[in-house]
Structures are given as C-alpha cells and as structure tokens.
C-alpha cells in the first residue's frame, strides 16, 4: 500500500519523506486556503521534495476550463496529478487530460457507481471519502470494498483506489485489509500509526536493564 500525505505542511512532508513513508501528496483548495500560501508555489515546493504524485485541484467547474487549468498546473512539475471533481464535466476533463498523458485524480467519490464511471473515464486515481460517509452514519469502508470488488472484476480498469478523508489509524488498517492501493492521510494520523504503549513500555524496560549493566556499545 502506498501512503500519501494530505497536507501542505512542508516540514512534515520533508520529515516523512526522509523516513521513506511518503509515496505522494494530496492537496485541495481548502488546505491551501488555510495555509495562506501561494497555490502554485506550494505545489512546486512539494514536487521538489516528493518524487511521487502530487495532487493539485482545479477550481473551474466547466470541462473546458478544467482542462485549461489542469494543463497549466501540470507544467509545474512532471509529477503533478490533476484533481477534478466527480461530475460529468469532471469526467470529460479527466478523459481529455488522460489523452494528453496527464495524471488525474478524480475526487469527491461517494458511491461505487461514481467510481466505475471514473475508471471508465481513465482516471489514474479515484478518491472515495470514507470519513465523510462515516459522518452521516454510513460505513465508508463498505464503499472501498465495493470499489475493490468491481475493479477486480475488470482487469482492464487500471484506476488506483486512493482512500481519502482518513480520520484515524483504523481507517488505514481497514483500507489495507480490503486491498486499497493508496491511503492519503494527515501527518498526525501517519504519526499515530507507529504508536503503541507496549512498545514504549518494552523499550523503557530494555533501556533500564541495559543501564544497570554499566556497559557501552561505543
């Protein structure tokens, strides 16, 4: 499974990239707005750090303008992936951009039928939002299961399942068990994946015992 960071926090991206834990990055207009940074400059800086796909979202809602924005953004770096919304115009833009060999992440997916359409449009990634489905009383992971089953039935569909709106470590583990290709998660959730009290207690016990020996490895 690939890990993408859903953030524009440059320091966090650098830190986790150096650890080998980052395969890509996703951004969206809301994250950019909260950062107060220049959109294109942020994308350029992230692309210089991360060799994998870096998602940059268009803001247009009409297919022709989406394509224009997508082509502009794709020129920032070779690993830019264009995010388009899962609308008919978004799917039209997806097909056009893919015909130009531009990577496309179709976002805001909330149903298996939408995911099937995105795959038929040639999407590089489909982004189902599991957390937002959980928020309205549904089980977001049921959608991941459905998409995995559908895509497995048709090997000619090459779209990767990029699980988005990750809220906790259980989302990550459940997505991995189901067989999703990618999860995109905020830095705090990625950090939590390594935490376990028994690990901390065990390490403390080992170090305390070693100190009693009075020895040094170096």
C-alpha positions in Angstrom: 0.0 0.0 0.0 1.2 3.5 -0.8 1.0 6.4 1.7 0.2 9.9 0.5 0.2 12.8 2.9 -2.9 15.0 2.8 -1.2 18.3 3.7 0.8 21.3 2.6 3.0 21.3 5.8 6.4 21.4 4.1 8.3 20.3 7.3 6.0 17.3 7.9 6.3 16.3 4.2 10.1 16.5 4.4 10.2 14.6 7.6 8.1 11.7 6.5 9.7 11.6 3.0 13.1 11.2 4.6 11.8 8.2 6.6 10.6 6.6 3.3 7.0 6.7 4.4 5.7 9.1 1.7 4.8 8.0 -1.8 2.9 11.1 -2.8 0.9 14.1 -1.6 -2.6 15.3 -1.9 -3.8 18.9 -1.6 -7.1 20.7 -2.1 -8.3 24.3 -2.2 -9.4 24.2 1.5 -5.9 23.1 2.7 -4.3 25.7 0.5 -6.6 28.4 1.8 -5.9 27.6 5.4 -2.1 27.7 4.8 -2.3 31.3 3.4 0.4 30.3 0.9 0.5 30.8 -2.9 -1.0 27.8 -4.6 1.4 27.2 -7.4 4.5 27.9 -5.2 3.3 25.3 -2.7 2.8 22.7 -5.4 6.2 23.4 -6.9 7.9 23.2 -3.5 6.2 19.9 -2.6 7.1 18.4 -6.0 10.8 19.2 -5.4 10.6 17.1 -2.2 8.4 14.2 -3.2 9.1 12.2 -6.3 5.7 10.6 -6.4 2.3 12.0 -7.5 1.4 15.4 -6.0 -2.3 16.2 -6.5 -3.3 19.8 -7.4 -7.0 20.5 -7.7 -8.6 22.6 -10.4 -11.2 25.3 -9.3 -13.2 25.5 -12.5 -16.5 23.6 -12.8 -16.8 23.5 -16.6 -14.9 20.8 -18.5 -13.1 23.1 -20.9 -11.8 25.4 -18.2 -10.9 22.4 -16.0 -8.7 21.2 -18.8 -7.1 24.6 -19.3 -6.3 24.8 -15.6 -5.1 21.3 -15.5 -2.7 21.8 -18.3 -1.3 24.9 -16.6 -0.8 23.1 -13.3 0.7 20.0 -15.0 3.5 22.2 -16.3 4.7 23.0 -12.7 6.4 19.6 -12.5 6.2 16.2 -14.1 4.7 14.5 -11.0 1.8 16.9 -10.7 -1.5 15.0 -10.7 -4.6 17.0 -11.6 -7.6 16.6 -9.2 -11.0 17.0 -10.8 -14.4 16.6 -9.1 -16.7 13.7 -9.8 -19.1 15.5 -12.0 -19.9 14.9 -15.7 -17.7 17.9 -16.6 -15.0 16.5 -14.3 -15.2 13.1 -16.1 -15.0 14.9 -19.5 -11.9 16.8 -18.3 -10.4 13.6 -17.0 -10.7 11.9 -20.3 -9.2 14.8 -22.2 -6.3 15.2 -19.7 -5.6 11.5 -19.7 -5.4 11.5 -23.5 -2.6 14.1 -23.1 -0.9 11.7 -20.6 -1.6 13.9 -17.6 -2.2 12.1 -14.4 -5.7 12.6 -13.0 -7.2 12.1 -9.5 -11.0 12.1 -9.6 -12.1 13.3 -6.2 -15.2 13.6 -4.0 -16.4 10.0 -4.7 -19.2 8.7 -2.5 -20.6 5.7 -4.5 -19.4 2.7 -6.4 -21.3 3.8 -9.5 -19.3 7.0 -9.4 -16.1 5.0 -9.1 -17.0 2.9 -12.1 -17.6 6.0 -14.2 -14.3 7.5 -13.1 -12.4 4.3 -14.1 -14.1 4.3 -17.5 -13.0 7.9 -18.0 -9.4 6.7 -17.5 -8.8 8.2 -14.0 -5.3 7.5 -12.6 -6.8 7.6 -9.1 -10.3 7.6 -7.6 -10.7 9.2 -4.2 -13.5 7.9 -2.1 -14.1 9.9 1.1 -14.6 7.4 3.9 -14.6 9.8 6.8 -17.4 11.9 5.3 -19.5 8.8 4.8 -18.9 7.8 8.4 -20.0 11.3 9.4 -23.5 10.7 8.0 -24.0 7.3 9.6 -22.7 5.1 6.8 -19.7 2.8 6.8 -17.1 4.4 4.5 -15.2 1.1 4.3 -18.2 -0.6 2.7 -17.6 1.7 -0.3 -14.0 0.7 -0.5 -14.9 -3.0 -0.5 -17.4 -2.4 -3.3 -15.0 -0.5 -5.5 -12.3 -3.1 -5.0 -14.7 -5.8 -6.0 -15.8 -4.0 -9.1 -12.3 -3.1 -10.2 -11.1 -6.7 -9.6 -13.8 -8.0 -11.9 -12.5 -5.9 -14.8 -8.7 -6.1 -15.1 -8.8 -3.6 -17.9 -9.7 -0.9 -15.4 -6.4 0.5 -14.2 -7.6 3.2 -11.8 -6.0 3.0 -8.3 -8.2 3.3 -5.3 -6.9 6.3 -3.2 -8.8 6.2 0.1 -9.3 9.8 1.3 -10.9 11.6 4.3 -8.9 9.3 6.6 -9.7 10.2 10.3 -7.9 7.5 12.3 -5.5 4.6 12.2 -8.4 2.1 11.9 -9.3 3.6 8.6 -5.7 2.9 7.3 -5.7 -0.7 8.5 -9.2 -1.4 7.2 -8.3 0.0 3.8 -5.1 -2.1 3.7 -7.1 -5.3 4.7 -9.6 -4.6 1.9 -6.9 -4.1 -0.6 -7.0 -0.4 -1.5 -3.9 0.9 -3.4 -3.3 4.1 -1.6 -4.4 6.0 1.5 -3.9 9.7 1.9 -3.8 10.8 5.5 -2.9 13.9 7.5 0.5 13.9 9.2 -0.9 13.4 12.7 -2.6 10.1 11.7 0.5 8.9 9.9 2.5 9.6 13.1 -0.1 7.7 15.2 0.5 4.5 13.1 3.7 3.8 14.9 2.4 4.4 18.5 1.7 1.6 20.9 2.0 1.7 24.7 3.5 -1.8 24.9 6.3 -0.7 22.5 7.1 2.3 24.7 7.0 0.2 27.9 9.1 -2.5 26.4 11.8 -0.1 25.2 11.9 1.6 28.6 12.4 -1.7 30.3 15.2 -2.7 27.9 17.0 0.6 28.4 16.6 0.4 32.2 18.1 -3.1 32.3 20.9 -2.1 30.0 21.8 0.9 32.2 22.2 -1.5 35.1 25.0 -3.4 33.3 27.2 -0.3 33.1 28.2 -1.2 29.6 28.5 0.9 26.4 28.4 -0.3 22.8 30.6 2.5 21.6 
